[in-house]
Amino acid sequence: MNFFSSDLHFGSEQTIVADNRPFKNVKAFEKFVIKTWNKQTTKDDTIWVIGDFVSYNKHDRVSWEESIRIVKKFKAKINLLLGNNEERIIKNCFDSNFEEFRKYCIGVGFNDVFTTTYLEFKSHRFYLVHKPKHSVKDAINLFGHEHNAMGLYTPYGFNIGCDINHFRLHSEDDIMHLLEMKEKYWDKDDNFTFTLK
């Protein structure tokens, strides 16, 4: 089965504070996520992390190398899609060479790395992309980047950031439930689509 999340920002104390995550520090957060995800999945499952598995910024250009190795602690296969933090790592540490970064990630334990991708399951087509502004019209979009700022639902898809789902993974079944709610109720509710005058 496929599972989904984004915006873990492993190793980032700043994210713990800024997003008011209910953890004492990054180690407590990491321990919780590893334990929770390993309970949700088996070795035959695939987790799609839709960007920002780790953090990278001008104040800390090295801790991502330690944090990215957390991937080995998960029993499911993990596919990584590029978030803005991975894009900065590629630019600054891999001379803008995506393939070199991809090889590095596979070497530390990822199943594969993508920029964006389409995925089909349960007779639906999904587009996985980090930033919602890069969503497409020909699929249901699963994205992150906004953390919990914009909420879960949009008319064009769902924010699957880890903060939205209490740091648990969204399963295929969870996504199908959200899609059912979207189609039956949310897309038809004027309160969800109003504009200010």
C-alpha positions as CSV (number, residue, x, y, z in Angstrom):
1,M,0.0,0.0,0.0
2,N,1.0,3.6,-0.5
3,F,1.3,6.1,2.3
4,F,1.8,9.9,2.2
5,S,3.3,12.7,4.2
6,S,5.5,15.8,3.8
7,D,7.3,18.5,5.6
8,L,9.0,16.5,8.4
9,H,12.0,18.8,8.6
10,F,13.9,16.2,10.5
11,G,16.7,17.8,12.5
12,S,15.1,21.3,12.6
13,E,14.5,22.7,16.1
14,Q,13.3,25.8,14.4
15,T,10.4,23.9,12.9
16,I,9.4,22.3,16.2
17,V,9.1,25.8,17.7
18,A,7.6,27.7,14.7
19,D,4.9,25.0,14.0
20,N,4.3,24.6,17.8
21,R,4.8,20.8,17.4
22,P,4.1,19.1,20.7
23,F,7.6,17.7,21.3
24,K,10.3,18.7,23.6
25,N,13.0,18.6,20.9
26,V,13.8,17.1,17.5
27,K,14.9,13.8,19.0
28,A,11.5,13.3,20.7
29,F,9.8,14.2,17.4
30,E,11.9,11.8,15.4
31,K,11.3,9.0,17.9
32,F,7.6,9.5,17.8
33,V,7.4,9.6,13.9
34,I,9.6,6.5,13.5
35,K,7.5,4.5,16.0
36,T,4.2,5.7,14.6
37,W,5.1,5.1,10.9
38,N,6.6,1.7,11.7
39,K,3.3,0.7,13.4
40,Q,1.3,1.9,10.3
41,T,3.4,0.2,7.7
42,T,5.1,-3.1,6.7
43,K,8.3,-3.7,4.7
44,D,6.1,-4.2,1.6
45,D,4.5,-0.7,1.8
46,T,5.8,2.5,0.2
47,I,5.8,5.9,1.9
48,W,5.9,9.0,-0.4
49,V,7.4,11.9,1.4
50,I,6.3,14.9,-0.7
51,G,9.2,17.2,0.1
52,D,11.2,18.6,3.0
53,F,12.2,15.4,4.7
54,V,15.0,17.5,6.2
55,S,15.8,21.2,6.5
56,Y,18.6,23.1,4.9
57,N,19.3,26.8,5.5
58,K,22.2,29.3,5.5
59,H,22.5,29.0,9.3
60,D,23.0,25.2,9.3
61,R,24.4,23.7,6.2
62,V,25.6,20.4,7.6
63,S,23.0,18.7,9.9
64,W,20.9,17.6,7.0
65,E,23.5,14.9,6.3
66,E,22.9,13.3,9.7
67,S,19.1,13.8,9.6
68,I,18.6,12.3,6.2
69,R,20.0,9.0,7.4
70,I,16.9,8.6,9.6
71,V,15.4,7.0,6.5
72,K,17.1,3.7,7.5
73,K,15.0,3.5,10.7
74,F,11.7,3.0,8.7
75,K,10.7,-0.5,7.7
76,A,8.7,0.6,4.6
77,K,10.3,1.8,1.4
78,I,10.5,5.6,1.2
79,N,10.3,7.6,-2.0
80,L,11.3,11.2,-1.7
81,L,9.9,14.1,-3.8
82,L,11.9,17.3,-3.8
83,G,10.8,20.1,-1.5
84,N,12.4,23.5,-1.4
85,N,14.9,22.3,1.2
86,E,16.0,19.4,-1.0
87,E,16.3,21.8,-3.9
88,R,18.6,24.0,-1.8
89,I,20.7,20.9,-0.9
90,I,21.0,20.0,-4.6
91,K,22.0,23.6,-5.5
92,N,24.6,24.1,-2.7
93,C,25.9,20.6,-2.1
94,F,25.5,18.8,-5.4
95,D,26.3,21.6,-7.9
96,S,22.7,21.6,-9.0
97,N,23.0,18.0,-10.1
98,F,19.7,16.2,-9.4
99,E,21.1,12.7,-10.4
100,E,24.0,13.0,-8.0
101,F,21.6,13.9,-5.2
102,R,19.3,11.0,-6.2
103,K,22.2,8.5,-6.1
104,Y,23.3,9.9,-2.7
105,C,19.8,9.4,-1.3
106,I,19.5,5.9,-2.6
107,G,22.9,5.2,-1.1
108,V,21.7,6.3,2.4
109,G,18.4,4.2,2.2
110,F,15.7,5.9,0.1
111,N,14.0,3.7,-2.5
112,D,14.0,6.5,-5.1
113,V,13.8,10.3,-5.5
114,F,11.6,12.3,-7.8
115,T,11.0,15.9,-8.7
116,T,7.2,15.3,-9.1
117,T,5.2,12.3,-10.2
118,Y,1.9,10.9,-11.1
119,L,0.6,7.9,-9.2
120,E,-2.6,5.8,-9.8
121,F,-4.4,3.8,-7.2
122,K,-8.0,2.7,-6.7
123,S,-9.0,4.0,-10.2
124,H,-7.9,7.5,-9.5
125,R,-4.9,9.6,-10.8
126,F,-2.9,11.7,-8.4
127,Y,-0.2,14.2,-8.9
128,L,2.4,14.5,-6.1
129,V,4.1,17.9,-5.9
130,H,5.6,19.8,-3.0
131,K,4.2,23.3,-3.6
132,P,0.4,23.6,-4.1
133,K,1.0,26.5,-6.6
134,H,2.5,23.9,-8.9
135,S,-0.6,21.7,-8.9
136,V,-2.1,20.4,-12.2
137,K,-5.7,20.3,-13.6
138,D,-5.6,16.7,-14.9
139,A,-5.3,14.9,-11.5
140,I,-6.0,15.1,-7.8
141,N,-3.1,16.9,-6.3
142,L,-1.4,15.7,-3.1
143,F,1.0,18.4,-1.8
144,G,2.7,19.9,1.2
145,H,4.9,23.0,1.8
146,E,2.2,25.0,3.6
147,H,2.5,22.9,6.8
148,N,-0.9,23.5,8.5
149,A,-1.4,27.1,7.3
150,M,-3.9,26.5,4.6
151,G,-5.7,23.4,6.0
152,L,-6.4,20.1,4.5
153,Y,-8.9,20.7,1.7
154,T,-8.6,22.6,-1.6
155,P,-10.8,22.2,-4.7
156,Y,-7.8,20.8,-6.5
157,G,-6.5,18.4,-3.9
158,F,-5.2,17.8,-0.4
159,N,-2.4,19.1,1.9
160,I,-0.9,15.9,3.3
161,G,1.7,17.7,5.5
162,C,2.6,15.8,8.7
163,D,1.2,18.6,10.9
164,I,-2.3,18.1,9.4
165,N,-2.5,14.5,10.3
166,H,-1.0,14.6,13.8
167,F,2.3,13.3,12.3
168,R,0.7,10.1,11.1
169,L,0.8,8.9,7.6
170,H,-2.1,9.2,5.2
171,S,-2.9,5.8,3.7
172,E,-4.5,5.2,0.3
173,D,-7.7,4.5,2.3
174,D,-7.4,7.8,4.1
175,I,-7.0,9.6,0.8
176,M,-10.0,7.9,-0.7
177,H,-12.1,8.9,2.3
178,L,-10.9,12.5,1.8
179,L,-11.8,12.3,-1.9
180,E,-15.3,11.0,-1.1
181,M,-15.8,13.9,1.4
182,K,-14.5,16.4,-1.2
183,E,-16.8,15.1,-4.0
184,K,-19.9,14.6,-1.9
185,Y,-19.7,17.6,0.4
186,W,-16.8,20.0,0.4
187,D,-16.9,20.9,-3.3
188,K,-20.6,21.6,-3.1
189,D,-20.4,23.7,0.0
190,D,-20.5,27.5,-0.7
191,N,-18.8,28.1,2.6
192,F,-15.7,26.3,1.3
193,T,-15.5,28.3,-1.9
194,F,-16.6,31.8,-0.9
195,T,-14.7,34.9,-2.0
196,L,-14.5,38.2,-0.1
197,K,-16.2,41.2,-1.8
